[in-house]
Amino acid sequence: MPALRTLEEIWPPYALTIRCGDLTLSPVREADLPELLRAAKGGVQPEGLRVFPLNWDEGDMRTVAGNLATYHWGVRAATKPDNWAFEFTARLRGEVIGVQSIRAEHYPVLHAAETGSWMSRDFQGRGLGTLMRQTIAAAFFDSFDAKELYTTYVDGNAPSRRVSEKTGYVENGRVRSTNADGEATVSHRMVLRSEALVRPAEPVVVIGAEPFRDFIGLDEES
């Protein structure tokens, strides 16, 4: 077995980069955390609405920094080939604008995953959330054998619903749940299939697809 000399060889997801025009998605690294913290300054949730299971973006900067770091460390530590979550740092012309996530269980069998995201308030309302979603969806349909992608938005989160609709998602049920404050809310499920994807204007380029496919068990099971 060859020696593992680089971080990308030790953790193959780090070899993955997804690009669409000026947008780049790459797995969150420790070096990204200070920039992500600056992007989250002042909060990222819509005013007066709780959309996350944990209000990680609230409090002073030290609190938010701790929330960010421990969350991303925990996600990475829990990742296995058949039960994974990947958080991608989203950069626009090199500047961090937020995070695009995708997670799945039993992916080599089900070929289904769930997407989510957050974005700096400085960049909201400019169509970039839609571009992030279109980019991750195109990459997984084209390079990682996805058949369905899911997402969820809570009652009142119209921007999230519009991003999903503009990407091609359709309603797929609803469920009552609680938010981070323990209050009752309604979560709406949406589903996207490859034939319904509204693709971005520019091509999506995937770098490092083969190591990532191997890492999530596709080339063994597909």
C-alpha positions in Angstrom: 0.0 0.0 0.0 1.5 3.4 -1.0 2.4 5.9 1.7 -0.3 8.6 2.4 1.6 11.8 2.2 -1.0 14.5 1.6 -4.1 15.6 3.5 -6.2 14.8 0.4 -4.8 11.2 0.4 -5.6 10.9 4.1 -9.1 12.4 3.8 -10.2 12.0 0.1 -13.2 14.4 0.3 -10.6 17.2 0.6 -9.6 16.4 -3.1 -13.1 17.4 -4.2 -13.8 20.9 -5.7 -16.9 21.9 -7.6 -17.0 25.0 -9.7 -19.6 27.0 -11.6 -18.4 30.2 -13.1 -17.2 32.5 -10.2 -18.6 30.1 -7.6 -16.4 27.4 -5.9 -17.5 24.7 -3.4 -14.9 22.8 -1.5 -15.1 20.8 1.8 -14.7 23.0 4.9 -11.2 23.0 6.3 -10.0 24.5 9.6 -8.4 27.3 7.6 -11.8 28.3 6.4 -13.3 28.8 9.9 -12.2 32.4 10.4 -13.6 33.4 7.1 -16.9 31.6 7.8 -17.1 33.3 11.1 -16.8 36.7 9.4 -19.5 35.7 6.9 -21.8 34.7 9.8 -21.3 38.0 11.7 -24.6 39.5 12.7 -26.5 36.2 12.1 -27.7 34.5 8.9 -31.2 33.5 9.8 -34.2 35.6 8.4 -35.3 38.3 10.9 -37.7 36.9 13.4 -37.5 33.3 12.1 -35.9 30.2 13.5 -34.8 27.9 10.7 -32.0 25.9 12.3 -32.2 23.1 14.9 -29.7 25.2 16.9 -29.4 29.0 16.8 -25.6 28.7 16.2 -25.4 32.1 14.6 -26.6 34.0 17.7 -24.5 35.4 20.5 -21.1 37.1 20.6 -18.4 36.2 18.2 -16.6 33.9 20.6 -19.9 31.9 21.0 -20.5 31.7 17.3 -16.9 30.7 16.6 -17.2 27.9 19.1 -20.5 26.7 17.6 -19.0 26.8 14.1 -15.8 24.9 15.0 -17.4 22.2 17.1 -20.2 21.6 14.6 -17.8 21.1 11.7 -15.4 18.9 13.7 -18.4 16.8 14.8 -19.7 16.4 11.3 -16.3 15.3 10.0 -15.8 12.9 12.9 -19.1 11.2 12.4 -18.8 10.7 8.6 -18.7 7.2 7.4 -19.1 5.8 3.8 -22.7 4.8 4.5 -23.7 7.7 6.7 -22.2 11.0 5.8 -22.5 14.8 5.7 -20.3 17.1 3.8 -20.2 20.9 4.4 -18.8 22.9 1.5 -17.3 26.4 1.9 -18.9 28.5 -0.8 -16.6 31.2 -2.3 -17.5 33.8 -4.9 -14.3 34.9 -6.7 -12.4 33.7 -3.7 -14.5 35.4 -1.0 -16.4 33.2 1.4 -20.1 33.7 1.2 -21.5 30.8 3.1 -21.9 27.0 3.3 -23.6 24.4 1.1 -24.2 21.1 2.7 -25.3 17.6 1.5 -25.9 14.5 3.7 -27.1 11.0 3.2 -27.5 7.5 4.6 -27.0 4.3 2.7 -26.2 6.4 -0.4 -24.7 3.5 -2.6 -28.1 1.8 -2.3 -30.6 4.7 -2.2 -28.7 7.3 -4.3 -30.6 10.0 -2.4 -29.3 12.9 -0.3 -30.5 16.0 1.5 -29.2 19.5 0.8 -29.1 22.6 3.0 -27.2 25.9 3.2 -26.6 29.2 4.8 -25.3 32.5 3.4 -23.9 35.7 4.7 -26.5 38.5 4.9 -24.2 40.6 2.7 -24.8 38.2 -0.2 -28.4 37.3 0.3 -31.0 38.3 -2.3 -28.6 38.1 -5.2 -29.5 34.7 -6.6 -26.4 33.1 -5.1 -28.3 30.7 -2.9 -30.0 29.3 -6.1 -26.6 29.1 -7.8 -25.1 27.2 -4.9 -28.0 24.7 -4.9 -28.0 24.2 -8.6 -24.3 23.6 -8.5 -24.3 21.0 -5.8 -27.3 19.3 -7.4 -25.7 19.2 -10.9 -22.5 17.7 -9.4 -24.3 14.9 -7.6 -26.6 14.0 -10.5 -23.8 14.1 -13.0 -20.8 12.8 -11.2 -22.1 10.9 -8.1 -25.2 8.9 -9.4 -27.8 10.8 -7.4 -31.4 9.9 -8.3 -33.3 12.2 -5.9 -32.3 15.2 -3.7 -34.4 16.4 -0.8 -34.5 19.6 1.2 -36.7 21.2 3.9 -37.9 24.7 4.7 -39.9 25.9 7.7 -43.1 27.9 7.6 -42.4 31.5 6.8 -39.0 30.9 5.2 -40.0 32.2 1.7 -36.4 32.8 0.5 -35.5 29.1 1.1 -38.7 27.9 -0.6 -38.0 30.1 -3.6 -34.4 28.9 -3.9 -35.7 25.3 -4.0 -38.4 26.1 -6.5 -36.0 27.9 -8.8 -33.7 24.8 -8.7 -36.6 22.5 -9.7 -37.7 21.0 -6.3 -41.4 20.3 -5.8 -43.4 19.9 -2.6 -43.2 16.4 -1.1 -45.1 16.5 2.2 -45.0 18.4 5.5 -44.5 17.5 9.2 -45.0 19.3 12.5 -41.8 19.8 14.4 -40.1 22.0 17.0 -37.5 24.7 16.3 -34.4 25.6 18.2 -36.5 27.5 20.8 -38.8 24.5 21.4 -41.7 26.1 19.6 -44.0 24.3 17.3 -43.5 24.8 13.6 -44.3 23.1 10.3 -41.4 21.8 8.1 -42.1 21.4 4.4 -40.3 18.6 2.5 -39.3 19.1 -1.2 -37.8 16.7 -3.7 -35.7 17.2 -6.8 -35.2 14.6 -9.6 -32.5 14.9 -12.3 -34.9 15.6 -15.1 -36.4 18.6 -13.2 -33.1 20.2 -12.3 -32.9 23.8 -13.5 -29.2 24.0 -14.4 -27.0 27.1 -13.9 -26.1 29.2 -17.0 -22.5 28.1 -16.8 -21.2 24.5 -16.8 -20.5 22.7 -13.5 -17.0 21.3 -13.3 -16.1 18.6 -10.7 -12.5 18.0 -9.8 -11.5 15.0 -7.7 -14.6 13.0 -8.4 -13.0 9.6 -8.4 -11.5 9.7 -4.9 -14.8 11.0 -3.6 -16.8 8.2 -5.4 -14.5 5.7 -3.8 -14.8 7.2 -0.4 -18.6 7.0 -0.4 -18.6 3.5 -1.7 -20.0 4.1 -5.2 -17.4 2.3 -7.2 -17.8 -0.8 -5.0 -21.6 -0.9 -4.9 -22.8 0.7 -8.1 
